[in-house]
Amino acid sequence: MPYEMGEYYERVSDYDLEYQSQSEQDVPFWQELMVRYTPQHVLELACGSGRIGLELLKVPGAFRLDGLDLEPGMLKAYQRKLGELPEATQQRVSLHQGDMCDYDLPARGTYDLIILPFNSISHLYEIEQQFAAFSKTLEHLAPGGRFVVDVFLPDIDYLSDALNRPSTVYLEDELESPDGDFTMMLYTTRKYDAFEQVQHLTWTHEKFFETGENERYLTRLDMHVFFPRELQLLFLATGFSIESIYGGYDWKPFGKGTRQIVVGRKRR
């Protein structure tokens, strides 16, 4: 069954604008994670344009950071932002274009921390994709290394609305561009397939420019919905042990928030 990501990750500047506020929520968590685990070699899967990775580089230490992403435009933006940092920092980072279901990096078997942040696991739609991504990650970790996955906790009321009222239009956000030259309104419609556990989102992006012009475009985005036992079994079935599960970016126990952040570990 084909799934949609459309232009969602191709318009990088709009994506960065849309998720700039997300960094206030999750970046401190990932930075604290680095402090707690003190890894020497980190891989971020679905690294995008560097929203999280570039912030990790501000954590004390000289760890190496690799990033993997499927979308060349995202990696190009990441590389541009990286180029604005000191040369010594740039030398610590390696970016790779590839699919997290089928990758083989030069440092395979040496990473002591691999992260898959902010719902990116939801682009693993088929069971075969999920097993392939987790198996590849296990191969790339050093013995005792950790794999940390962050994804939303399914909201039954949200899914019920998406199942029963798929034509409802929701206003998600109103954003100002960094230069103040336009305002962007974001709307969604949501349709949930309960059998495939996939939510089909249609985003309407409408820009109103200071010049009086406006632009509207649609993007489609499909996301697999991971229920807690399903995600935990995926870790266990691919050879990981589960070290801990958190309910949010505030480190509260699982069940006390809106996230499921699972820390899996490769056995020594």
C-alpha positions as a Markdown table, in Angstrom:
| # | Residue | x | y | z |
|---|---|---|---|---|
| 1 | Met | 0.0 | 0.0 | 0.0 |
| 2 | Pro | 1.5 | 3.4 | -1.0 |
| 3 | Tyr | 1.8 | 6.0 | 1.7 |
| 4 | Glu | 2.2 | 9.8 | 1.4 |
| 5 | Met | 4.8 | 12.2 | 2.5 |
| 6 | Gly | 4.4 | 14.5 | -0.5 |
| 7 | Glu | 6.0 | 17.9 | -0.3 |
| 8 | Tyr | 5.9 | 17.9 | 3.5 |
| 9 | Tyr | 9.6 | 17.5 | 3.9 |
| 10 | Glu | 10.6 | 19.2 | 0.7 |
| 11 | Arg | 9.7 | 22.8 | 1.7 |
| 12 | Val | 12.4 | 22.9 | 4.3 |
| 13 | Ser | 12.1 | 26.6 | 5.3 |
| 14 | Asp | 8.4 | 26.2 | 6.0 |
| 15 | Tyr | 9.1 | 23.0 | 7.9 |
| 16 | Asp | 11.7 | 24.7 | 10.1 |
| 17 | Leu | 9.2 | 27.6 | 10.8 |
| 18 | Glu | 6.4 | 25.2 | 11.7 |
| 19 | Tyr | 8.5 | 23.3 | 14.2 |
| 20 | Gln | 10.7 | 26.0 | 15.8 |
| 21 | Ser | 8.5 | 26.0 | 18.9 |
| 22 | Gln | 8.9 | 22.2 | 19.2 |
| 23 | Ser | 12.6 | 22.7 | 20.0 |
| 24 | Glu | 11.6 | 24.4 | 23.3 |
| 25 | Gln | 9.9 | 21.2 | 24.4 |
| 26 | Asp | 12.2 | 18.4 | 23.2 |
| 27 | Val | 15.7 | 19.8 | 22.7 |
| 28 | Pro | 16.4 | 20.1 | 26.5 |
| 29 | Phe | 15.4 | 16.5 | 26.9 |
| 30 | Trp | 17.9 | 15.3 | 24.2 |
| 31 | Gln | 20.6 | 17.5 | 25.6 |
| 32 | Glu | 20.1 | 16.1 | 29.1 |
| 33 | Leu | 20.2 | 12.6 | 27.6 |
| 34 | Met | 23.6 | 13.4 | 26.3 |
| 35 | Val | 24.8 | 14.5 | 29.7 |
| 36 | Arg | 23.4 | 11.4 | 31.4 |
| 37 | Tyr | 24.8 | 8.9 | 28.9 |
| 38 | Thr | 28.0 | 10.7 | 27.8 |
| 39 | Pro | 28.2 | 8.9 | 24.5 |
| 40 | Gln | 31.2 | 9.0 | 22.3 |
| 41 | His | 29.6 | 8.3 | 18.9 |
| 42 | Val | 25.9 | 9.3 | 18.2 |
| 43 | Leu | 23.7 | 8.6 | 15.2 |
| 44 | Glu | 20.5 | 10.5 | 14.7 |
| 45 | Leu | 18.1 | 8.7 | 12.3 |
| 46 | Ala | 15.7 | 10.9 | 10.3 |
| 47 | Cys | 17.9 | 13.9 | 11.3 |
| 48 | Gly | 16.1 | 16.3 | 9.0 |
| 49 | Ser | 17.5 | 19.8 | 8.8 |
| 50 | Gly | 19.4 | 19.6 | 12.1 |
| 51 | Arg | 16.8 | 21.0 | 14.4 |
| 52 | Ile | 17.9 | 18.6 | 17.2 |
| 53 | Gly | 21.4 | 17.6 | 16.1 |
| 54 | Leu | 22.8 | 21.1 | 15.9 |
| 55 | Glu | 21.6 | 21.7 | 19.5 |
| 56 | Leu | 23.2 | 18.5 | 20.7 |
| 57 | Leu | 26.6 | 20.0 | 19.6 |
| 58 | Lys | 26.2 | 22.6 | 22.3 |
| 59 | Val | 26.4 | 19.9 | 25.0 |
| 60 | Pro | 30.0 | 19.8 | 26.5 |
| 61 | Gly | 32.1 | 17.0 | 25.1 |
| 62 | Ala | 33.8 | 16.0 | 21.9 |
| 63 | Phe | 31.5 | 13.2 | 20.8 |
| 64 | Arg | 31.1 | 12.5 | 17.1 |
| 65 | Leu | 27.6 | 13.0 | 15.6 |
| 66 | Asp | 26.3 | 11.3 | 12.5 |
| 67 | Gly | 23.0 | 12.1 | 10.8 |
| 68 | Leu | 20.9 | 10.0 | 8.4 |
| 69 | Asp | 18.0 | 11.2 | 6.4 |
| 70 | Leu | 16.2 | 10.2 | 3.2 |
| 71 | Glu | 15.4 | 13.7 | 2.0 |
| 72 | Pro | 18.3 | 15.5 | 0.2 |
| 73 | Gly | 16.8 | 18.9 | 0.7 |
| 74 | Met | 16.8 | 18.4 | 4.5 |
| 75 | Leu | 20.4 | 17.3 | 4.5 |
| 76 | Lys | 21.4 | 20.3 | 2.3 |
| 77 | Ala | 19.8 | 22.7 | 4.8 |
| 78 | Tyr | 21.5 | 20.8 | 7.7 |
| 79 | Gln | 24.9 | 21.2 | 5.9 |
| 80 | Arg | 24.3 | 24.9 | 5.3 |
| 81 | Lys | 23.6 | 25.5 | 9.0 |
| 82 | Leu | 26.5 | 23.4 | 10.0 |
| 83 | Gly | 28.8 | 25.5 | 7.8 |
| 84 | Glu | 28.0 | 28.5 | 10.0 |
| 85 | Leu | 29.6 | 26.8 | 13.0 |
| 86 | Pro | 33.3 | 26.7 | 13.9 |
| 87 | Glu | 35.5 | 24.4 | 11.9 |
| 88 | Ala | 36.3 | 22.2 | 14.8 |
| 89 | Thr | 32.6 | 21.6 | 15.4 |
| 90 | Gln | 32.0 | 20.9 | 11.7 |
| 91 | Gln | 34.6 | 18.2 | 11.8 |
| 92 | Arg | 32.7 | 16.2 | 14.4 |
| 93 | Val | 29.6 | 15.8 | 12.2 |
| 94 | Ser | 29.0 | 13.4 | 9.2 |
| 95 | Leu | 25.8 | 13.5 | 7.3 |
| 96 | His | 24.5 | 10.6 | 5.2 |
| 97 | Gln | 21.6 | 10.2 | 2.8 |
| 98 | Gly | 19.8 | 6.9 | 3.2 |
| 99 | Asp | 16.8 | 5.0 | 4.3 |
| 100 | Met | 16.7 | 4.0 | 8.0 |
| 101 | Cys | 15.2 | 0.6 | 6.9 |
| 102 | Asp | 18.3 | -0.2 | 4.8 |
| 103 | Tyr | 21.6 | 1.6 | 5.8 |
| 104 | Asp | 25.1 | 0.5 | 6.3 |
| 105 | Leu | 27.4 | 3.3 | 7.6 |
| 106 | Pro | 31.2 | 3.1 | 7.9 |
| 107 | Ala | 30.9 | 3.3 | 11.7 |
| 108 | Arg | 28.6 | 0.3 | 11.9 |
| 109 | Gly | 29.0 | -1.4 | 15.3 |
| 110 | Thr | 30.6 | 1.5 | 17.0 |
| 111 | Tyr | 27.7 | 3.8 | 18.0 |
| 112 | Asp | 26.9 | 3.9 | 21.7 |
| 113 | Leu | 23.8 | 6.0 | 21.2 |
| 114 | Ile | 21.3 | 6.0 | 18.3 |
| 115 | Ile | 18.2 | 8.3 | 18.5 |
| 116 | Leu | 15.0 | 8.5 | 16.5 |
| 117 | Pro | 13.3 | 11.6 | 17.8 |
| 118 | Phe | 9.9 | 13.3 | 17.4 |
| 119 | Asn | 7.5 | 10.9 | 15.7 |
| 120 | Ser | 9.9 | 9.9 | 12.8 |
| 121 | Ile | 9.3 | 6.3 | 13.6 |
| 122 | Ser | 5.7 | 6.8 | 12.4 |
| 123 | His | 7.1 | 6.7 | 8.8 |
| 124 | Leu | 7.7 | 3.0 | 9.2 |
| 125 | Tyr | 4.3 | 1.9 | 8.0 |
| 126 | Glu | 4.8 | -1.8 | 7.3 |
| 127 | Ile | 5.8 | -4.5 | 9.7 |
| 128 | Glu | 8.7 | -5.4 | 7.4 |
| 129 | Gln | 9.9 | -1.8 | 7.5 |
| 130 | Gln | 9.7 | -1.7 | 11.3 |
| 131 | Phe | 11.7 | -4.9 | 11.7 |
| 132 | Ala | 14.3 | -3.9 | 9.1 |
| 133 | Ala | 14.9 | -0.4 | 10.7 |
| 134 | Phe | 15.2 | -1.9 | 14.2 |
| 135 | Ser | 17.5 | -4.7 | 13.0 |
| 136 | Lys | 19.8 | -2.3 | 11.2 |
| 137 | Thr | 20.0 | -0.1 | 14.2 |
| 138 | Leu | 20.9 | -3.1 | 16.4 |
| 139 | Glu | 23.7 | -3.9 | 14.0 |
| 140 | His | 25.0 | -0.4 | 14.1 |
| 141 | Leu | 25.1 | -0.2 | 17.9 |
| 142 | Ala | 28.2 | -1.2 | 19.9 |
| 143 | Pro | 27.5 | -3.8 | 22.7 |
| 144 | Gly | 25.7 | -2.1 | 25.5 |
| 145 | Gly | 24.7 | 0.8 | 23.2 |
| 146 | Arg | 21.3 | 2.4 | 23.5 |
| 147 | Phe | 18.5 | 3.1 | 20.9 |
| 148 | Val | 16.0 | 5.9 | 22.0 |
| 149 | Val | 12.7 | 6.3 | 20.2 |
| 150 | Asp | 10.3 | 9.2 | 20.8 |
| 151 | Val | 6.8 | 9.1 | 19.5 |
| 152 | Phe | 3.4 | 10.4 | 20.5 |
| 153 | Leu | 1.2 | 8.3 | 22.8 |
| 154 | Pro | -2.1 | 7.6 | 20.9 |
| 155 | Asp | -5.0 | 9.8 | 22.0 |
| 156 | Ile | -8.2 | 7.9 | 21.7 |
| 157 | Asp | -10.4 | 11.0 | 21.5 |
| 158 | Tyr | -8.2 | 12.4 | 18.7 |
| 159 | Leu | -8.3 | 9.1 | 16.8 |
| 160 | Ser | -12.1 | 8.9 | 17.3 |
| 161 | Asp | -12.5 | 12.3 | 15.7 |
| 162 | Ala | -10.2 | 11.3 | 12.8 |
| 163 | Leu | -12.2 | 8.1 | 12.4 |
| 164 | Asn | -15.7 | 9.5 | 12.6 |
| 165 | Arg | -15.3 | 13.1 | 11.4 |
| 166 | Pro | -12.7 | 13.0 | 8.6 |
| 167 | Ser | -14.0 | 16.1 | 6.8 |
| 168 | Thr | -13.6 | 18.4 | 9.8 |
| 169 | Val | -11.0 | 21.1 | 9.3 |
| 170 | Tyr | -8.8 | 22.1 | 12.2 |
| 171 | Leu | -6.8 | 25.3 | 12.6 |
| 172 | Glu | -3.4 | 24.0 | 13.9 |
| 173 | Asp | -1.3 | 27.2 | 14.1 |
| 174 | Glu | -0.6 | 30.7 | 13.0 |
| 175 | Leu | 3.0 | 31.5 | 12.4 |
| 176 | Glu | 5.0 | 34.6 | 11.5 |
| 177 | Ser | 8.0 | 34.3 | 9.2 |
| 178 | Pro | 11.5 | 35.2 | 10.7 |
| 179 | Asp | 11.7 | 38.3 | 8.5 |
| 180 | Gly | 8.1 | 39.3 | 9.1 |
| 181 | Asp | 7.3 | 39.2 | 5.4 |
| 182 | Phe | 4.4 | 36.7 | 5.7 |
| 183 | Thr | 2.0 | 35.0 | 8.1 |
| 184 | Met | 1.3 | 31.3 | 7.6 |
| 185 | Met | -1.9 | 29.6 | 8.7 |
| 186 | Leu | -1.9 | 25.8 | 9.1 |
| 187 | Tyr | -5.0 | 23.7 | 8.8 |
| 188 | Thr | -5.5 | 19.9 | 8.8 |
| 189 | Thr | -8.0 | 17.3 | 8.1 |
| 190 | Arg | -7.5 | 13.9 | 9.6 |
| 191 | Lys | -8.6 | 10.5 | 8.6 |
| 192 | Tyr | -7.8 | 7.4 | 10.6 |
| 193 | Asp | -7.6 | 3.8 | 9.2 |
| 194 | Ala | -8.1 | 1.6 | 12.3 |
| 195 | Phe | -7.1 | -1.6 | 10.5 |
| 196 | Glu | -3.8 | -0.3 | 9.2 |
| 197 | Gln | -3.2 | 1.9 | 12.3 |
| 198 | Val | -2.4 | 4.9 | 10.0 |
| 199 | Gln | -3.6 | 8.5 | 10.3 |
| 200 | His | -3.9 | 10.3 | 6.9 |
| 201 | Leu | -3.3 | 14.0 | 7.4 |
| 202 | Thr | -3.9 | 16.7 | 4.8 |
| 203 | Trp | -2.2 | 19.9 | 5.6 |
| 204 | Thr | -3.3 | 23.2 | 4.1 |
| 205 | His | -0.5 | 25.9 | 4.3 |
| 206 | Glu | -1.8 | 29.4 | 3.5 |
| 207 | Lys | 0.7 | 32.3 | 3.4 |
| 208 | Phe | -0.4 | 35.9 | 3.5 |
| 209 | Phe | 2.4 | 38.2 | 2.4 |
| 210 | Glu | 3.0 | 41.8 | 3.4 |
| 211 | Thr | 2.8 | 42.7 | -0.3 |
| 212 | Gly | -0.9 | 41.6 | -0.3 |
| 213 | Glu | -0.2 | 38.4 | -2.2 |
| 214 | Asn | -1.1 | 35.0 | -0.8 |
| 215 | Glu | -0.1 | 31.4 | -1.5 |
| 216 | Arg | -1.8 | 28.2 | -0.7 |
| 217 | Tyr | -0.6 | 24.6 | -1.0 |
| 218 | Leu | -1.6 | 21.2 | 0.2 |
| 219 | Thr | 0.7 | 18.4 | 1.6 |
| 220 | Arg | -0.3 | 14.9 | 2.6 |
| 221 | Leu | 1.3 | 13.1 | 5.4 |
| 222 | Asp | 0.6 | 9.6 | 6.6 |
| 223 | Met | 1.7 | 8.4 | 10.1 |
| 224 | His | 1.6 | 5.0 | 11.6 |
| 225 | Val | 0.1 | 5.0 | 15.1 |
| 226 | Phe | 2.2 | 3.0 | 17.5 |
| 227 | Phe | 0.4 | 1.6 | 20.6 |
| 228 | Pro | 2.6 | 1.1 | 23.6 |
| 229 | Arg | 2.7 | -2.7 | 23.8 |
| 230 | Glu | 3.3 | -2.8 | 20.0 |
| 231 | Leu | 6.3 | -0.5 | 20.3 |
| 232 | Gln | 7.7 | -2.4 | 23.2 |
| 233 | Leu | 7.3 | -5.7 | 21.5 |
| 234 | Leu | 9.1 | -4.3 | 18.5 |
| 235 | Phe | 12.1 | -3.6 | 20.6 |
| 236 | Leu | 12.0 | -7.1 | 22.3 |
| 237 | Ala | 11.4 | -9.0 | 19.0 |
| 238 | Thr | 14.5 | -7.4 | 17.3 |
| 239 | Gly | 16.9 | -8.3 | 20.1 |
| 240 | Phe | 16.8 | -5.2 | 22.4 |
| 241 | Ser | 16.2 | -5.2 | 26.1 |
| 242 | Ile | 14.1 | -2.3 | 27.4 |
| 243 | Glu | 16.0 | -0.2 | 29.9 |
| 244 | Ser | 13.4 | 2.5 | 30.6 |
| 245 | Ile | 10.3 | 4.3 | 29.2 |
| 246 | Tyr | 9.4 | 7.9 | 29.8 |
| 247 | Gly | 6.1 | 9.6 | 29.5 |
| 248 | Gly | 7.3 | 13.0 | 28.4 |
| 249 | Tyr | 10.3 | 15.4 | 27.9 |
| 250 | Asp | 10.2 | 16.1 | 31.6 |
| 251 | Trp | 11.4 | 12.5 | 32.4 |
| 252 | Lys | 8.2 | 11.5 | 34.2 |
| 253 | Pro | 7.4 | 7.8 | 34.2 |
| 254 | Phe | 5.5 | 6.4 | 31.2 |
| 255 | Gly | 1.7 | 7.0 | 31.6 |
| 256 | Lys | 2.3 | 10.5 | 33.1 |
| 257 | Gly | 2.4 | 12.4 | 29.8 |
| 258 | Thr | 1.6 | 12.4 | 26.2 |
| 259 | Arg | 4.8 | 10.7 | 24.8 |
| 260 | Gln | 6.3 | 7.2 | 24.8 |
| 261 | Ile | 10.1 | 7.6 | 24.9 |
| 262 | Val | 11.6 | 4.1 | 24.9 |
| 263 | Val | 15.2 | 3.4 | 25.7 |
| 264 | Gly | 16.3 | 0.1 | 24.3 |
| 265 | Arg | 19.7 | -1.5 | 24.9 |
| 266 | Lys | 21.8 | -3.9 | 22.9 |
| 267 | Arg | 22.9 | -6.7 | 25.1 |
| 268 | Arg | 26.6 | -7.0 | 25.8 |
